[in-house]
């Protein structure tokens, strides 16, 4: 079996502040250490259940967060920015299952530690077919396009609930309880790793029971922006229509095309006051 992992940092147990997610401070190094350990625990669980090949895509910030020497020896590592498929770079139909590790809730949803939706300086809400989604829902478009089930997600409770709307049978590992956007009750790192190992093992062993994301096609992504300028700039991307003062919309029969256009919006709107 072949496993694809897309990982983020904000949903890792023990991480509650941006200083742990970016930069070169001690806190960031601590955050990376916690993240690497959770990834390796999930890989161990998957390997114990029969996975032979693993590809790990760094989907956080500048997307070069891990020391490759510390990554599980079964895994190859996609790193670096400006990837055409961003958080889902490297996925194709040759994979058997997908894990979303260290994910977080949508910026417009229930309190979730360090919640955002791709870029917190740009998007205030994203809806897929009229339902609010976070990064798991947006990224599920690529999984659907390639026909690969998302078998596991880890993070907090809102992250679990938002994923289950599209993927009812997903294995969800809750490693912390968010109190506010900048506070959480975190499981001890060793406990989180034990749960991830067991969850990954179950998700892999029960692969036949995991279906594709339940996204009706053609699908529509509706994006709400911080400013009107951002909505205007978004409309410069082919296939994106401005539908309000601070809103734009993308509709497509092809879920991968839909995602690619969203990535284009995410990149170009950084120039209109974002980051």
C-alpha positions in Angstrom: 0.0 0.0 0.0 1.0 3.6 -0.7 0.3 6.4 1.8 0.1 10.1 1.1 0.5 12.5 4.1 -0.3 16.2 4.0 0.8 17.8 7.3 0.3 21.2 9.0 1.5 22.4 12.4 -1.4 24.2 14.1 -3.2 21.0 15.0 -0.3 19.3 16.7 -0.6 18.7 20.5 1.2 21.4 22.4 1.1 24.1 19.7 -1.0 27.1 20.6 1.0 30.2 19.3 2.3 31.4 16.0 5.8 31.6 17.5 5.7 27.8 17.6 4.8 27.7 13.9 7.2 30.1 12.2 10.6 31.6 12.4 13.8 30.3 14.0 13.1 30.7 17.7 13.4 28.1 20.4 9.6 27.8 20.4 9.5 27.1 16.6 12.2 24.4 17.0 10.1 22.9 19.8 7.0 23.0 17.5 8.9 21.2 14.7 10.1 18.5 17.2 6.5 17.9 18.3 5.3 17.8 14.7 8.0 15.4 13.5 7.2 13.0 16.4 3.5 12.9 15.6 4.2 12.3 11.9 6.5 9.4 12.6 4.1 7.9 15.0 1.3 7.9 12.4 3.7 6.4 9.8 4.7 3.6 12.3 1.0 2.8 12.8 0.4 2.7 9.0 3.5 0.6 8.3 2.4 -1.9 11.0 -0.8 -2.4 9.1 0.8 -3.0 5.7 1.8 0.4 4.2 5.1 -0.1 2.2 5.6 3.4 0.7 5.0 6.9 2.2 5.2 10.3 0.7 5.0 13.3 3.1 4.1 16.7 1.8 5.1 19.7 3.9 2.0 21.9 3.7 2.8 24.5 6.4 3.9 28.1 5.8 7.0 28.1 3.6 6.7 24.3 3.4 10.3 23.5 4.5 9.8 22.8 8.2 11.3 19.3 8.8 14.8 18.0 9.2 14.6 15.2 6.6 17.1 13.1 8.6 14.6 12.9 11.4 11.7 11.7 9.2 10.7 8.1 9.3 13.0 6.0 7.0 10.1 4.7 5.0 9.1 8.2 3.9 10.1 10.5 1.1 9.6 14.3 1.7 8.1 17.0 -0.6 9.4 20.3 0.6 9.6 23.9 -0.7 7.2 26.7 -1.7 5.4 27.5 -5.0 4.0 24.0 -5.5 1.2 23.9 -8.1 -0.9 21.7 -5.8 0.2 23.4 -2.6 -1.1 21.4 0.4 -1.8 18.4 -1.9 1.4 18.5 -4.0 2.5 15.0 -5.1 -0.9 13.2 -4.8 -2.0 11.1 -7.8 -4.1 8.1 -8.4 -1.3 5.7 -7.5 -1.9 6.2 -3.8 -4.2 4.0 -1.7 -4.9 6.4 1.2 -4.4 9.9 2.6 -3.7 11.2 6.1 -4.2 14.8 7.1 -1.9 15.4 10.2 -1.8 18.4 12.4 -4.8 20.1 10.7 -6.9 22.8 12.3 -10.3 24.4 12.1 -11.7 27.0 9.6 -11.2 30.6 10.5 -14.9 31.2 10.4 -15.9 28.3 12.6 -16.0 27.3 16.2 -12.9 28.3 18.3 -10.0 26.2 17.0 -6.4 26.7 17.9 -4.7 29.0 15.4 -7.6 28.6 13.0 -7.3 30.0 9.5 -8.3 29.0 6.0 -5.1 29.0 3.9 -4.3 32.7 4.5 -5.7 34.4 7.6 -4.9 37.8 6.1 -7.0 37.1 3.1 -9.9 34.7 3.6 -12.6 35.3 6.2 -14.7 32.3 5.1 -14.8 29.6 2.4 -17.9 27.6 1.6 -18.0 24.5 -0.5 -21.5 23.9 -2.1 -22.8 26.3 0.5 -21.3 24.7 3.6 -18.4 26.3 5.5 -15.2 24.4 5.1 -11.6 24.6 6.3 -8.5 23.4 4.7 -9.5 19.7 5.0 -12.6 20.4 2.9 -10.8 22.4 0.3 -8.0 19.8 0.0 -10.6 17.0 -0.2 -11.3 18.2 -3.7 -7.9 16.9 -4.9 -8.5 13.5 -3.1 -11.8 13.2 -4.9 -10.2 14.1 -8.3 -7.6 11.4 -8.0 -10.0 8.9 -6.4 -8.0 8.4 -3.2 -9.8 8.1 0.2 -8.8 10.3 3.1 -8.6 7.8 5.9 -7.3 9.8 8.9 -7.2 13.4 10.2 -5.6 14.7 13.4 -6.1 18.0 15.3 -8.8 19.3 17.7 -12.6 18.6 17.9 -13.7 21.3 15.4 -11.2 19.9 12.9 -12.7 16.5 13.3 -16.3 17.8 12.9 -15.5 19.8 9.8 -13.9 16.9 8.1 -16.7 14.5 9.0 -19.2 16.5 7.0 -17.4 15.5 3.8 -15.8 12.3 5.0 -18.2 10.6 7.4 -16.1 7.4 7.9 -12.8 9.2 8.5 -10.7 8.1 11.4 -10.2 11.2 13.6 -7.5 11.5 16.3 -8.2 14.4 18.6 -4.9 15.4 20.3 -6.1 18.6 22.0 -9.2 20.5 23.2 -9.2 24.1 22.0 -10.3 26.6 24.6 -9.9 29.7 22.4 -8.0 30.4 19.2 -4.8 30.8 21.3 -5.3 28.3 24.1 -5.9 24.6 24.4 -5.9 21.6 26.7 -3.2 19.5 25.1 -2.6 15.8 25.5 0.8 14.8 26.7 2.9 14.3 23.5 3.5 10.7 24.2 -0.2 10.1 24.6 -0.9 11.9 21.4 1.6 9.7 19.6 0.1 6.6 21.0 -3.3 7.6 19.8 -1.9 8.5 16.3 -0.2 5.2 16.0 -3.4 3.3 16.9 -5.5 5.5 14.7 -3.2 5.1 11.7 -3.2 1.4 12.2 -7.0 1.2 12.3 -7.4 3.6 9.4 -5.0 1.5 7.2 -6.5 -1.8 8.3 -10.0 -0.7 7.5 -9.2 0.9 4.2 -11.9 -1.0 2.4 -14.5 0.9 4.5 -13.2 4.4 3.6 -15.0 6.1 0.8 -14.2 9.2 -1.2 -15.3 12.7 0.0 -19.0 13.2 -0.6 -18.8 16.3 -2.7 -21.5 16.8 -5.3 -20.3 17.9 -8.7 -20.2 20.4 -10.3 -18.9 22.0 -7.1 -18.8 25.6 -6.1 -16.3 27.3 -3.8 -17.5 30.7 -2.5 -14.7 32.8 -1.0 -15.2 35.7 1.4 -12.3 38.2 1.6 -11.0 40.7 4.1 -11.3 43.6 1.7 -13.0 44.5 -1.6 -9.6 44.8 -3.3 -8.9 41.2 -2.6 -12.2 40.1 -4.3 -11.3 42.2 -7.3 -7.8 40.7 -7.6 -9.2 37.2 -7.2 -11.4 37.8 -10.2 -8.3 38.2 -12.3 -7.8 34.4 -12.1 -9.4 32.5 -15.0 -12.7 30.9 -14.0 -13.2 33.1 -10.9 -16.3 35.4 -10.8 -16.8 38.3 -8.4 -20.1 37.8 -6.8 -20.1 40.5 -4.1 -18.2 43.4 -2.7 -15.9 41.0 -0.8 -16.9 37.7 -2.4 -15.9 35.6 -5.4 -16.9 32.2 -6.6 -15.5 29.3 -8.6 -17.6 26.5 -10.1 -16.3 23.4 -11.9 -17.2 19.8 -12.8 -13.5 18.9 -12.3 -12.5 19.0 -8.6 -8.8 19.3 -9.3 -9.4 22.3 -11.7 -11.5 23.9 -8.9 -8.7 23.4 -6.4 -6.0 24.8 -8.9 -8.1 27.9 -9.4 -8.4 28.3 -5.6 -4.6 28.0 -5.3 -4.3 30.7 -7.9 -6.5 33.0 -5.9 -4.6 32.2 -2.8 -1.3 33.2 -4.4 -2.5 36.3 -6.3 -4.4 37.9 -3.5 -1.3 38.1 -1.3 -0.3 41.0 -3.5 -3.4 43.0 -2.4 -2.6 43.5 1.2 -2.2 39.9 2.4 1.0 37.9 3.0 
